[in-house]
Amino acid sequence: MAAKRLLSNSFSDQADEPKEKRTRPTPSLTSVIGEAVMDKCLSTALEPILRRVVHEEVERSLRARIRSFSRSPSLRIQAPQPSTLKLIFPKALTVPIFTGGKIVDEESNQLRVMLVDTRGNQTVLFPSPFKVDIVVLDGDFPLDGKNWSDEEFDRYIVKERTGKRPLLAGELVVTVRDGVGLIENIEFTDNSSWIRSRKFRIGAKVAGGSCQGVRIREAMTEAFVVKDHRGELYKKHHPPTLGDEVWRLEKIGKDGVFHKRLASEGVHTVQDFLKMWVVDHAKLRT
């Protein structure tokens, strides 16, 4: 009897335990799908909010960093300043220029090229000597006034005609030392009648590999005509000498009407012309 009561009590205790401890129900498919949909909705709703918050924080941080840079002179980025250095030919050329004739300045001296500062046209003593190329340019350049790039300058360099000698002969690479370079013994080998402008310029540009990292503006002369050397036989003299033939004077052409009439009166030289001007002015005018 005692054993029977013990067994009965044991079954009674098990019956009193909570049902949730004894059995755990498996979630239904509907509840699982519902939870997943809820999570997705929350994620979709929160994503733009989180993106906006992150974007605003990044912008705020960048603005603070930029203000910090602008307040610090040592960290401020400086824009590159344009160079004020340029090459120039200080004196004009003696014209007219003929092929085969030595090119000199207006004072009959050899040409010079100088390095100056555009802010005052003062000669600049560059830290070290550098090379300069002497080139021929089309007389129409520059097309837009005084402003040009080095690429535009190069495009207007004139080369010799096919089958001809180099257009410019002589010392075409010059060393600029203490701000000055001397150009010796240069001459044209061809006239300028074959290009559209009928005129040339002489230009000077820093040679490749010299003055790296420094922009030095190129130099150029005024435009001029180059005539064939045969025309030099008829060139006027400025000023004429007393022994020059009378046709060397302006307005008197060689073998022209005036030349022949003067010769018939015994006026062959500039000296003869001046004598008649003093002795018989009326006759000379006639």
Rosetta blueprint (number, residue, H / E / L):
1 M L
2 A H
3 A H
4 K H
5 R H
6 L H
7 L H
8 S H
9 N H
10 S H
11 F H
12 S H
13 D H
14 Q H
15 A H
16 D H
17 E L
18 P L
19 K H
20 E H
21 K H
22 R H
23 T L
24 R L
25 P L
26 T L
27 P L
28 S L
29 L H
30 T H
31 S H
32 V H
33 I H
34 G H
35 E H
36 A H
37 V H
38 M H
39 D H
40 K H
41 C H
42 L H
43 S H
44 T H
45 A H
46 L H
47 E H
48 P H
49 I H
50 L H
51 R H
52 R H
53 V H
54 V H
55 H H
56 E H
57 E H
58 V H
59 E H
60 R H
61 S H
62 L H
63 R H
64 A H
65 R H
66 I H
67 R H
68 S H
69 F H
70 S H
71 R H
72 S L
73 P H
74 S H
75 L H
76 R L
77 I L
78 Q L
79 A L
80 P L
81 Q L
82 P L
83 S L
84 T L
85 L E
86 K E
87 L E
88 I E
89 F L
90 P L
91 K L
92 A L
93 L E
94 T L
95 V L
96 P L
97 I E
98 F E
99 T L
100 G L
101 G L
102 K L
103 I L
104 V L
105 D E
106 E L
107 E L
108 S L
109 N L
110 Q L
111 L E
112 R E
113 V E
114 M E
115 L E
116 V E
117 D E
118 T L
119 R L
120 G L
121 N L
122 Q E
123 T E
124 V L
125 L L
126 F L
127 P L
128 S L
129 P L
130 F E
131 K E
132 V E
133 D E
134 I E
135 V E
136 V E
137 L E
138 D E
139 G L
140 D L
141 F L
142 P L
143 L L
144 D L
145 G L
146 K L
147 N L
148 W L
149 S L
150 D H
151 E H
152 E H
153 F H
154 D H
155 R H
156 Y L
157 I E
158 V L
159 K L
160 E L
161 R L
162 T L
163 G L
164 K L
165 R L
166 P L
167 L L
168 L E
169 A E
170 G L
171 E L
172 L L
173 V E
174 V E
175 T E
176 V E
177 R E
178 D L
179 G L
180 V E
181 G E
182 L E
183 I E
184 E L
185 N L
186 I L
187 E E
188 F E
189 T L
190 D L
191 N L
192 S L
193 S L
194 W L
195 I L
196 R L
197 S L
198 R L
199 K L
200 F E
201 R E
202 I E
203 G E
204 A E
205 K E
206 V E
207 A L
208 G L
209 G L
210 S L
211 C L
212 Q L
213 G L
214 V L
215 R L
216 I L
217 R E
218 E L
219 A E
220 M E
221 T L
222 E L
223 A L
224 F E
225 V L
226 V E
227 K E
228 D L
229 H H
230 R H
231 G H
232 E H
233 L H
234 Y H
235 K L
236 K L
237 H L
238 H L
239 P L
240 P L
241 T L
242 L L
243 G L
244 D L
245 E E
246 V H
247 W H
248 R H
249 L L
250 E L
251 K L
252 I L
253 G L
254 K L
255 D L
256 G L
257 V H
258 F H
259 H H
260 K H
261 R H
262 L H
263 A H
264 S H
265 E L
266 G L
267 V L
268 H L
269 T E
270 V H
271 Q H
272 D H
273 F H
274 L H
275 K H
276 M H
277 W H
278 V H
279 V H
280 D L
281 H H
282 A H
283 K H
284 L H
285 R H
286 T L
